[in-house]
Amino acid sequence: MPIPFRATVRLAAAMLLIGGLAACASDEGRGWTKAGIDPGQRAADSRQCKRDADDYALRRTHQPDRLDGGAADAMATNPMAQVDRAEAREAYRQYFAECMRAHGYARGGS
């Protein structure tokens, strides 16, 4: 059974959003410090926080009704979809920072 066009556009939009968030999240926790933690553990904690932040940002900001389904590049042309992306980036950053702090890390250093 073929996937309806609107569903395809929504899926593509979600994938773009996740891809954009992943691009923001490529530092493996550099910039966060915690006494007694080796870089491998810091990277593991960072990856976990990134996964959680990705999920949180997508759930918080994904609004499929903002996609008109009429164009494959609806995310690029729809101003509200652009707002969704900006909100998702901010939600991601905030959640990631809160998660790292909850794991006992502090911002600073490398």
C-alpha positions as CSV (number, residue, x, y, z in Angstrom):
1,M,0.0,0.0,0.0
2,P,1.6,3.4,-1.0
3,I,2.1,6.0,1.7
4,P,-0.2,9.1,1.2
5,F,1.6,12.2,0.1
6,R,0.7,14.2,3.2
7,A,2.2,11.5,5.4
8,T,5.3,11.4,3.3
9,V,5.7,15.2,3.7
10,R,5.2,14.9,7.4
11,L,7.8,12.1,7.6
12,A,10.2,14.1,5.6
13,A,9.7,17.2,7.8
14,A,10.3,15.1,10.9
15,M,13.4,13.6,9.4
16,L,14.7,17.1,8.6
17,L,14.0,18.3,12.1
18,I,15.8,15.3,13.6
19,G,18.7,15.8,11.2
20,G,19.0,19.4,12.1
21,L,19.0,18.6,15.8
22,A,21.6,15.9,15.3
23,A,23.8,18.4,13.6
24,C,23.6,20.6,16.6
25,A,24.5,17.7,18.8
26,S,27.8,16.5,17.4
27,D,30.3,17.5,20.1
28,E,30.2,14.4,22.3
29,G,29.7,16.5,25.5
30,R,32.8,18.7,25.0
31,G,32.3,21.8,27.1
32,W,30.8,19.9,30.0
33,T,32.9,18.9,33.0
34,K,32.5,16.5,35.9
35,A,35.1,15.5,38.4
36,G,36.3,11.9,38.1
37,I,34.7,11.3,34.7
38,D,36.7,10.1,31.7
39,P,36.0,11.3,28.2
40,G,34.3,8.0,27.3
41,Q,31.7,8.3,30.1
42,R,31.2,11.9,29.3
43,A,30.5,11.0,25.6
44,A,28.1,8.2,26.7
45,D,26.2,10.6,29.0
46,S,26.1,13.2,26.2
47,R,24.7,10.7,23.7
48,Q,22.0,9.7,26.1
49,C,21.1,13.3,26.8
50,K,21.1,14.0,23.0
51,R,18.7,11.2,22.3
52,D,16.4,12.3,25.0
53,A,16.6,16.0,23.9
54,D,15.9,14.9,20.3
55,D,12.7,13.1,21.4
56,Y,11.6,15.9,23.6
57,A,12.2,18.6,21.0
58,L,10.3,16.7,18.3
59,R,7.3,15.9,20.6
60,R,7.2,19.5,21.8
61,T,7.3,21.3,18.5
62,H,6.1,18.9,15.8
63,Q,2.9,20.3,14.4
64,P,1.8,18.5,11.3
65,D,-1.1,20.8,10.7
66,R,1.4,23.5,9.8
67,L,2.4,21.5,6.7
68,D,0.1,22.1,3.8
69,G,1.1,18.9,2.0
70,G,1.2,20.8,-1.3
71,A,4.9,21.1,-1.7
72,A,7.8,18.8,-0.9
73,D,9.7,21.7,0.5
74,A,6.9,22.9,2.8
75,M,9.4,23.1,5.7
76,A,11.5,25.6,3.8
77,T,8.6,27.8,2.6
78,N,6.1,27.7,5.4
79,P,6.9,30.4,7.9
80,M,5.3,28.5,10.7
81,A,7.3,25.4,9.9
82,Q,10.4,27.6,10.2
83,V,9.2,28.7,13.6
84,D,8.8,25.1,14.5
85,R,12.5,24.5,13.6
86,A,13.6,27.4,15.7
87,E,11.5,26.3,18.6
88,A,12.8,22.8,18.2
89,R,16.4,24.0,18.3
90,E,15.8,26.0,21.5
91,A,13.9,23.1,23.2
92,Y,16.7,20.8,22.3
93,R,19.4,23.0,23.7
94,Q,17.5,23.6,26.9
95,Y,16.6,19.9,27.5
96,F,20.2,18.8,26.7
97,A,21.7,21.3,29.2
98,E,19.2,20.3,31.9
99,C,20.0,16.6,31.3
100,M,23.7,17.1,31.5
101,R,23.3,19.1,34.7
102,A,21.0,16.4,36.1
103,H,23.9,13.9,35.4
104,G,26.2,16.2,37.6
105,Y,28.0,18.0,34.8
106,A,28.8,21.7,34.7
107,R,29.3,23.9,31.7
108,G,32.9,24.9,31.0
109,G,36.2,23.4,30.0
110,S,36.6,20.8,27.3
